[in-house]
Amino acid sequence: MAYRSPWMTEELEAFRGQFRRFLEKELAPEAEAWRREKMVARSAWRALGSMGALLPSVPEAYGGLGTSFAYEAAVLEEVETVVPELSPGLAVHSAIVAHYILNYGSEGQKRRWLPGMAKGELIGAIAMTEPGTGSDLQNVCTTARRQSNAYVINGQKTFITNGQLADLVLVVARTGEPGGKGLSLLVLETKGNDGFRRGRNLDKIGLHASDTSELFFDDAIVAPENLLGPEEGKGFAQLMQQLPQERLALAIGAVAAMERAVSLTVDYTKERKAFGQPILEFQNTSFRLAERKTEAMIGRVFVDWCIERLIAGELDTVTASMAKWWCSQKQVETVDECLQLHGGYGYMQEYPISRMFVDARIQKIYGGTNEIMKLLIARSL
């Protein structure tokens, strides 16, 4: 009996099928070009917007579909399965940046930015990490000083997804005292901002279609009305409140990748023969795939439960950390095992499993390293 996620409805199933056909026909053929260019074309963003795949859980009044996070989850799964090149940027834009604006923005901010993000006309990024500050967000050095009728931002960020394309950058900056209480979130509009500069599109071992950048702020001007929240100093609390959704989004992608890796490898081992029989018929091969399929199912059920908790407003930081850590760890192990079962062909870039192998490795690092996830879990013991 086929498993069906408990949050899946007939309406969402219809949307999902239509979305998958759209991805296969319209966007999947472009993926190789995006890998060469090291970024996804803006036309793809607009196409995703026209399909309702951007900001689906944002209210219709702000350009979204007005659905629950279940639609976000379905989009993330389909993208990871059909066109994984889209996954990092879409997750940051739709499941992360948009929800900071939705949850903490004023009515004017939401009406100003969210409709353009939903259409794919405005692309969002979030600038947390600095050259000397990764997981330790309380030590962010980028400053935003109030001068006359503006904030003046100075500092540097790195490893910023969508950095080359971003029209809106959600900047984590220090507006006050040292530590978390001195941090604020400001939305920097990149167009015509002379103090804002994009650095190089970083050369990564994987995720080749995802633009990942250094960003520089040299007296970059942000209007005071672009502060997220009613007052300064709320940034760290806002980050902590939204991190569970970010980490769940990573776990959703991890499970979809595990399932895809197993499916691709089952197909390959049925076709590939050794010693006169398909290699799937060797016990070593079948047992290893049986183990990986089981772990993918365990991950699927756990993540589905977390999605239900998030929709109900009950997903806590510890549980989201468990999902991010375990699923990303198993994703890395699964694609490594599946590549091994492809033999030498698994090392060739023409086979999807090779790209899945290098793409998976970052999952244990971004969104909070897996070591940080374990620390958060351990504190709850």
C-alpha positions in Angstrom: 0.0 0.0 0.0 1.5 3.3 -1.1 2.2 5.8 1.7 0.6 9.2 1.4 1.6 12.2 3.6 -1.2 13.0 6.1 -1.1 16.7 5.1 -1.8 15.9 1.5 -5.2 16.8 0.1 -6.9 16.1 -3.2 -6.5 19.8 -4.1 -2.9 19.8 -3.2 -2.3 16.6 -5.1 -3.8 18.1 -8.2 -1.6 21.2 -7.8 1.4 19.0 -7.3 0.8 17.0 -10.4 0.4 20.1 -12.5 3.5 21.6 -11.0 5.6 18.5 -11.7 4.6 18.5 -15.3 5.4 22.2 -15.5 8.9 21.5 -14.0 9.6 18.6 -16.4 8.5 20.4 -19.5 9.5 24.1 -18.9 12.4 24.2 -16.4 14.2 20.9 -16.3 15.6 21.4 -19.9 17.3 24.6 -18.7 19.1 23.1 -15.7 22.4 22.4 -17.5 22.6 26.0 -18.7 22.1 27.3 -15.1 24.9 25.1 -13.9 27.2 26.6 -16.5 26.1 30.1 -15.6 26.3 29.4 -11.9 22.8 30.9 -11.4 19.2 30.3 -12.2 17.8 32.6 -15.0 15.4 35.3 -13.9 12.9 34.0 -16.5 12.7 30.8 -14.4 11.8 32.8 -11.3 9.0 34.6 -13.2 7.8 31.2 -14.5 7.7 29.8 -11.0 5.7 32.9 -9.9 3.2 32.4 -12.7 2.6 28.8 -11.5 1.9 29.9 -7.9 5.0 28.1 -6.7 6.5 31.2 -4.9 5.1 32.2 -1.5 2.1 29.8 -1.7 1.5 30.0 2.0 1.4 33.8 2.0 -2.1 35.3 2.1 -3.8 36.2 -1.2 -3.9 39.9 -0.2 -0.1 39.9 -0.5 0.2 37.9 -3.7 0.3 34.4 -2.4 -2.1 31.5 -2.7 -3.3 31.8 0.9 -2.7 28.2 1.6 -0.8 26.4 4.5 2.8 25.4 4.7 1.7 22.1 3.1 1.9 23.8 -0.3 5.4 25.0 0.5 6.4 21.5 1.4 5.0 20.1 -1.8 6.8 22.7 -3.9 10.1 21.9 -2.1 9.7 18.2 -2.6 8.8 18.4 -6.3 11.7 20.9 -7.0 14.2 18.6 -5.3 12.9 15.6 -7.2 12.6 17.1 -10.7 14.9 20.2 -10.8 17.1 20.2 -7.7 19.1 23.1 -9.2 16.2 25.4 -8.1 16.1 24.1 -4.5 18.5 26.4 -2.5 17.4 29.7 -4.0 13.7 28.9 -3.9 13.7 27.8 -0.3 15.6 30.9 0.8 13.3 33.2 -1.2 9.9 31.6 -0.5 10.1 29.6 2.7 12.5 32.0 4.6 12.8 35.6 3.5 9.1 36.0 2.6 8.1 34.7 6.0 10.2 37.2 7.9 8.5 40.0 6.0 5.1 38.3 6.5 5.6 37.8 10.3 7.4 41.0 11.3 6.8 43.5 8.5 4.3 46.3 8.7 1.3 46.4 6.5 3.0 48.8 4.1 6.1 46.6 3.9 4.1 43.5 3.2 2.1 45.2 0.4 5.3 46.7 -1.0 7.5 43.6 -1.3 5.5 40.4 -1.1 3.5 40.6 -4.3 6.7 41.2 -6.3 8.3 38.2 -4.6 5.3 36.0 -5.3 5.5 36.9 -9.0 9.2 36.3 -9.2 9.9 39.9 -10.0 11.7 40.6 -6.8 14.2 37.9 -5.5 15.0 37.7 -1.9 18.2 36.8 0.1 19.0 36.8 3.8 22.5 38.0 4.9 23.5 36.4 8.2 26.9 34.8 7.8 30.0 36.9 7.9 33.7 35.9 7.2 34.3 35.6 10.9 30.8 34.7 12.1 28.9 31.6 11.1 26.8 29.8 13.8 27.6 32.5 16.4 25.0 35.1 15.3 25.3 37.0 18.5 28.7 38.2 17.4 27.6 39.7 14.1 29.9 42.7 13.2 28.0 44.4 10.4 26.6 47.6 11.7 23.5 49.7 10.9 23.9 53.2 12.4 21.0 55.7 12.4 22.2 58.9 10.8 19.7 61.6 10.2 16.8 60.0 8.3 18.5 56.7 7.3 20.3 53.7 8.5 23.9 53.5 7.2 25.1 49.9 6.9 28.8 48.9 6.9 30.2 45.4 6.9 30.6 42.2 4.9 28.5 39.0 4.4 29.5 35.8 2.8 27.9 32.5 1.5 24.7 34.4 0.6 22.3 32.3 -1.5 20.7 34.4 -4.3 23.3 37.1 -3.6 24.0 37.8 -7.3 20.3 38.2 -8.2 18.8 39.5 -5.0 16.6 42.6 -5.2 15.9 42.5 -1.5 18.5 41.5 1.0 17.4 40.9 4.6 20.4 42.1 6.5 21.3 41.0 10.0 23.0 44.0 11.4 24.1 45.5 14.8 22.1 48.5 15.7 23.0 48.5 19.4 24.9 46.8 22.2 27.1 43.7 21.9 25.2 40.4 21.9 21.9 39.3 20.6 19.9 42.2 22.1 21.8 44.6 19.8 20.8 43.0 16.5 18.1 44.1 14.1 16.8 43.0 10.7 16.7 45.5 7.9 15.5 45.0 4.3 18.0 46.5 1.9 16.8 47.3 -1.6 19.7 46.7 -4.0 18.6 48.7 -7.0 20.4 52.0 -7.1 22.0 51.5 -3.7 25.5 52.9 -4.3 26.9 51.6 -1.0 25.9 48.1 -1.7 28.2 45.9 -3.8 28.1 42.2 -4.8 31.3 40.3 -4.7 32.2 37.2 -6.6 29.9 34.4 -7.3 31.6 31.8 -5.1 33.0 28.7 -6.7 31.5 25.8 -4.8 32.1 22.0 -5.1 28.4 21.5 -5.5 25.1 23.4 -6.0 26.5 24.8 -9.2 23.3 26.4 -10.4 22.9 28.3 -7.1 24.5 31.7 -7.0 26.3 32.1 -3.6 28.0 35.4 -3.0 30.0 37.8 -1.0 28.2 41.0 -0.2 29.8 44.3 0.8 28.2 47.3 2.5 30.1 50.5 2.4 27.8 53.2 3.8 24.8 51.5 2.2 21.7 53.4 2.8 18.5 51.8 4.1 15.4 53.9 4.8 14.2 53.7 8.5 10.9 52.3 7.4 12.7 49.2 6.2 13.4 48.0 9.7 11.5 44.8 10.4 9.5 45.0 13.5 8.3 47.9 15.6 11.7 48.7 17.1 15.4 48.0 17.0 17.0 45.1 18.9 14.5 42.4 18.0 16.5 40.7 15.3 18.0 37.9 17.3 14.6 36.9 18.7 13.1 37.1 15.2 15.8 34.8 13.8 15.3 32.2 16.6 11.5 32.2 15.9 11.9 31.5 12.2 14.8 29.0 12.3 12.5 26.0 12.9 10.8 26.6 9.6 14.1 27.1 7.8 15.5 23.8 9.3 12.4 21.9 8.4 12.6 23.1 4.8 16.2 21.6 4.7 14.9 18.3 6.1 12.1 18.2 3.5 14.6 18.6 0.7 16.9 16.0 2.4 14.1 13.3 2.5 13.1 14.0 -1.1 16.8 13.6 -2.2 17.1 10.4 -0.3 14.0 9.0 -2.0 15.2 10.1 -5.4 18.7 8.6 -4.9 17.2 5.2 -3.9 14.8 5.3 -6.9 17.6 6.2 -9.4 19.8 3.5 -8.0 17.1 0.8 -8.1 16.5 1.6 -11.7 20.3 1.5 -12.5 20.9 -1.7 -10.7 18.1 -3.4 -12.5 19.6 -2.5 -15.8 23.3 -2.9 -15.0 24.6 -6.5 -15.2 27.6 -8.3 -13.7 28.4 -11.9 -14.0 25.4 -12.5 -16.1 22.7 -11.0 -13.8 21.4 -7.6 -12.8 23.4 -6.3 -9.9 20.2 -5.7 -7.9 20.0 -9.5 -7.6 23.2 -9.6 -5.6 22.4 -9.7 -1.9 24.9 -6.9 -1.0 23.1 -4.6 -3.4 19.6 -5.5 -2.5 20.3 -5.4 1.3 22.0 -2.0 1.1 19.1 -0.5 -0.9 16.6 -2.1 1.5 18.3 -0.3 4.3 18.4 3.0 2.5 14.7 2.7 1.5 13.8 2.0 5.1 15.7 5.1 6.4 14.1 7.2 3.7 10.7 6.1 4.9 11.6 6.8 8.5 12.7 10.3 7.5 9.5 10.8 5.4 7.2 9.9 8.3 9.2 12.1 10.8 9.2 15.1 8.5 5.5 14.7 7.7 4.9 14.8 11.5 7.0 17.9 11.7 5.1 19.6 8.8 1.8 18.9 10.7 3.3 20.5 13.8 4.5 23.5 11.9 1.0 24.0 10.3 -0.5 23.8 13.8 2.0 26.3 15.1 3.6 23.7 17.4 7.0 22.9 15.9 9.7 23.7 18.4 13.4 24.4 17.9 14.6 21.1 19.3 12.4 19.0 17.1 13.3 21.0 14.0 16.9 20.6 14.9 16.4 16.8 15.1 14.8 16.8 11.7 17.6 18.9 10.1 20.4 16.9 11.7 19.1 13.4 11.1 17.7 13.9 7.6 20.7 15.7 6.3 23.1 13.1 7.8 21.1 10.3 6.2 21.0 12.2 2.9 24.8 12.3 2.8 25.1 8.6 3.7 22.4 7.6 1.2 23.8 9.3 -1.8 27.3 8.1 -1.0 26.0 4.5 -0.8 24.0 4.9 -4.0 27.0 6.4 -5.9 29.0 3.3 -4.8 26.4 1.0 -6.3 26.7 2.9 -9.6 30.4 1.9 -9.7 32.6 4.0 -11.9 29.6 5.5 -13.7 28.5 7.1 -10.4 31.7 9.3 -10.6 30.7 10.7 -14.0 28.9 14.0 -14.0 26.5 12.8 -16.6 24.8 10.6 -14.0 22.5 12.5 -11.6 23.8 10.6 -8.6 27.2 12.2 -9.0 25.7 15.7 -8.7 23.5 14.6 -5.8 26.7 13.4 -4.0 28.4 16.8 -4.1 25.2 18.8 -3.6 24.3 16.8 -0.4 27.5 17.7 1.5 26.5 21.3 2.3 23.3 20.1 4.0 25.3 19.2 7.1 26.7 22.8 7.2 24.2 25.5 6.2 21.1 26.3 8.2 23.1 25.6 11.3 25.8 23.0 11.3 24.8 19.5 12.5 27.1 20.0 15.5 25.0 23.0 16.5 21.8 20.9 16.0 23.2 18.3 18.4 24.1 21.0 20.9 20.5 22.4 20.8 19.1 18.9 21.2 21.5 18.1 24.1 20.4 21.2 26.0 16.9 19.8 26.1 17.9 16.5 27.8 
